[in-house]
Amino acid sequence: MDAQTVFRRYEELRHILPTPGHQGKMANAGGLIELAGQADVFVFDAYGVLNVGGTAIAGAADAVRGLRTLGKRLFVLTNAASLNRARTEAKFADLGFDFRPEEIISSRDATLEALARHGEVHGEVEEWAVIADPSHRPADLPCAHRVLGDDPRDYDRAGGFLFLSANAWNDGRQQLLTEALARRKRALLVGNPDLVSPREGGLAREPGWYANEIADITGITPEFHGKPFPSVYGMVMRALPADQPRERIMMLGDTLHTDILGAQAQGWQAGLVTEHGLFAGLDVRPFIEASGIRPDWIMPSI
């Protein structure tokens, strides 16, 4: 998997993605502190901005602390839905960041809110089938569920599907899920719309990749929660004063079609970080021109 392949796939999916609210000026910045005066609230993507896989990016924790000393409001807005809240908070602490629990908002949080609403609106699903991280425990989810593995019967008996992690997913299980949804359409809630994430060994496929592949084959419409879709941004806005100007919120991310497009669709500023994530080692300008998604700011690292 390479950046060009991922970019082409994102472009194929533009019809399901939000429309950016503005075109950025594409100003260059050497780092985050240079931009401190441009916003009151700074929102960080995780993979490719704060960390790559399980490794913190050099200088990122210091940059975040620098903004905190200036009195800025800070949030992490991550599409990583594999871990429960306690483990997600512990992960950032272990990486050396000082985020408070209420400053960490994940696509998993938005997905669980949607799961509760799904029961209220559509009637309780008797049992959800969950695609989860190998560390998943039954107590991690507030609903009756079964973790999917290699038994085809589990796919057919499920009332709905909840896709939280691709860490234990494989082509065989993908085929079982696709065939089950082709036979009988059911809800597919996806807690990570990302196609890939940057890891130490390269780009790894995420739930968004698999869910969109299923949609292409079966014609179902997955329900996505996470950047660039609205539900996670609503969680950030609910945590801020009602009179917070949206143009004084800045998102920092490494992906045009999720971090940048999603933020601009909300009326936020968006800064593209280029050295550590999807476009690491590449000239980002051709990708920007081809997509028409123009960041407000471009910087190598925060």
N, C-alpha and C positions, 0 to 999 in steps of 0.2 A: 504494500500500500504506500503510495507517495502522495505528495501534496497536490499534484496536478490531477490525479485520479479523483481525489476527495473533492477538489474544487469543482470539477466537472459534474460530479454527482450532486453537490449542493445547487449548482446552476439548474440541473434538471428538476430540482424540487422547488424552484422559485414560486411556483403556483400555489404552494401551501404555506409559504413563509410570509411574514408581515411585510408591509411596504415601509421603507424608511421615511421618517417624517421630514428630514432635511438632508441636504448634501453637505458634508463637512468640508472645511477649508484645507485639510491635509497639511497642517503646519507641523514642522519637525520640532521635537523636544528631546533633550538629552537625558531626561529622567523625570521622575514624578515631582520632586520638590520644585522644579521649574514651573509646574502647573498648579501649585498650591493656591495661588490667587484666583484661578479660573473657576473654582467650584467650592461649594460648601460641603458636599457629600461625595465621597469616593467609594465606588463599588468595584470589587476585584473579582474577576474570574480566578479560578484556582490553577488548573492545569495549563501550563504554558505562560503563566504570569507570576504566580507565587511558588509553584513547584512543577517539577517534571517527574511523573510517577511518584515515588516515595522520597524524592530529594528536593529540598528547598533550593530555590534559585538564589545565587549569591547576591547579597545586598537587599533582597526583597523585604525581609523582616525589618531591617533598619529604615527603609523607605516608608514602610507602614507606620513605624513608631514615630518617624519624623512628622508625618501628617497629623498624628494624634497629638503631639506636643503643640501643634499649631491650632488645635481646637476643632479639627475637622471631624465630621461624622463618617464612620467607616462601616463597610459591610463586605462580606464575602458572598457572592452569588454564584453558586457552583451547580453544574449539571451532574455532579457525581452523586448518584442515588444508591450506590451499593451498600453504604454503611448506615447504621442507625444513628440517631442524633448524638448519643453519648460517644460513640466511636469517631464520628466526624469531628466533634469538638476536640477530642483527644488527639486526633491526627494533626490538626493545625497547631496545637500546643507542642506536640513532639517535633514539629518542623521549625519551632522557634518563634511562632507568631503569638501575639497577645490579644487576639480577638476574644471578645466576651461572647457568651452563648447567644445572646439576642442579636449579635452582629453577624451570625452565620446563618444564611438562608440557602437551602438546597432545593433542587428540583424534587427530591424525595418528599420534602415538606409539602410542596404544592400538590404532589401526586396523592399524598395521604388525605389532604383536604378534599381533593376531587373524589377520592374513593368514598369518603363519607357522604358527599353530595350525590354520588351515583346511587347509593342505597336509598337516599331520601326521594330522589326523582324517579328512578326506574324500578324501584322495588329491590329488596335485598337479594343479592346473588347468594345462592346457597353455599357455594364454595368457590373461591378464587384459586386459579392456578398461577403460581408466582415463579418468575424467572429471577433467581436471587444469587447473591454472592455465596460461596461455599461456607462462609462464617455465619450465615443467616440462622436465627433461632426463632421458633414459633412465636415467642413473646414480642418479637420485633414488629409485628403487624397486628392491628386491632380488629382483625376479621378472621373468620374461618378460611383457611387456605391450605393448599398442598404445593410443595415445591416440585417443579417439573424436573424430571430426569429423562430416563430412556424408556419408560413404560408407556406405550401408545394409549393405553386405557385412561391414563391420567389426563391426556389431552382431550379425549372425547367426552369425559364426564364433567369437565370444568364448566362452570357457569360464566366465567369471564377470565381474562388473562391480565396479569400485572407484570410488566417487564421493567425490572429495576437494575439489573446488572448483566453484563455479557461475560463476566469473568469465568464462568463455568459453561458457557454456551458453545455449541459446535454445530457443524453443518448437518449432522444427523438429527439433532434436536430441532434445528431450524426447519428441516423438512417435515418433521412430525407436526410442528405447530402450523406450518403453512397448509398442510393437507387437512388438518383438523378444522381450520378456519375456512377452508374452501368447501368442506362438507357442510359446515354449519357456522354461520357468521355469529360472532359474539363480540362483546366489548374487548378492546385491547388498549389498556392504559399504559403509556410509556413514560417512565420517570427520567429518562435521559435522551433528549432529542439529538444529541451529538452523533455525527457519523463516526468520528474517531476521537481519540485523545492521545496527547504526546506522552509516551513512556520512555524509560531509559533505553529501551531497545528499538524504539521507532514508534510508528503510529499504530494504535490498537483499535479494532472495530468496537463500536459502542452500540447500545440498544437502538439508537436512531437508524443505524445502517440496516439492521435486521428488520426493524418494523417497516421501514419504507420498502424494502424488498418484498415483504409479505403483502403490503398494500398494492404494489405493482401486479402481483400475481393473482391475488384474490379479489381485489376491488373493494376491500374493507377500508374504512377511514380510521386509522389509529387516533387516539386522543393523547396529544403530546403535552407534557408539563415540563417546563424548563426553557431556558433561552433557545430561540428568540420568541417563544410563545408567551402570551400575556400574564398567565397566572403567577409566575414567580415575581414579576415586576410589581404586581399588585401587593405582594407580601412586603416588598421593600417600602412602597408608598404608605402602607398602613403603619409602618414603624416610624414614619417621619411626621412632623407637624403638617396639618392640612394645608397650611399656606406656604409650604416649601416650594420654591420655583423649580420646575423640572429642568430648566436650562442651566441650573446651578448644580446639577447632579452629573457626575462623570463616571462612566463605565470604562474599565481597563480590561481588555481581552485580547486574545491572539487569533480569533477567527472572524472573518468578515460576515459570514452568513448567520452566525449566532450572536456573538458578543456585540459587534458593531451595528448590524442591522436591527437587532432587537432593542438596543438602547435608543437608537435614533427613532425607532417607531414609537417610543414612549416620550419623545421630546427631550431625552437626555443628550449630553455630549458623549462622545465615544473616542477612546484612545486605543490605537492598535499597537500591540507589543509584538515585535517581529523576530527576536533572536532565539526564542526558546520553545515555541509552539508549532503550529501547523506550517508556518512559512520560514522556519529556521533554516538559515543558509541560502535563502532565495531572495530575489528582488521582488518586493511586494507590489510594485507599481503596475506590472502587467495584469496581475490578478484584480487590482482595484479598477483598472480601466475596463477590463473585460466584464466585470460584474456591475459596474456603476455604483458600488457601495463605497462611499468616500468617507473615511474617518475624519473626525475633527482634528485629531492629533496622531502622529506617528512617532514612536520611540523604540529604540532597541530593547530596552529593559526598564522596569520601573525603578 
